[in-house]
Amino acid sequence: MRLTKEKAQQIIYKHLIAQVLRNFEIQDGIPVGCILYGVPKDEPCWTARIAPEKTMVGPSRIICISKQTGRIIYDGFTNEE
């Protein structure tokens, strides 16, 4: 079976939608012990920690939104201190 570009897009889209449908909490500021590269620890922001599909050890996905601009300033995995 050859995977077409369109089918790959569908698979990725379903994967991303499944991540969004999981529960997550919004918290004020950057979580204690998290290092978000390029974002100062005192940045006024809201963050959401996205739980992985499976319980596993490793970095968490964090989405960080600036309180000043409303723009996403970080979307990626974090290293924890």
Secondary structure, DSSP 8 states (H G I E B T S, - for coil): ----HHHHHHHHHHHHHHHHHS---EEESS-TTEE-TTS-TT--EEEEEE--SS--SS--EEEEEETTT--EEEEEE-EE-
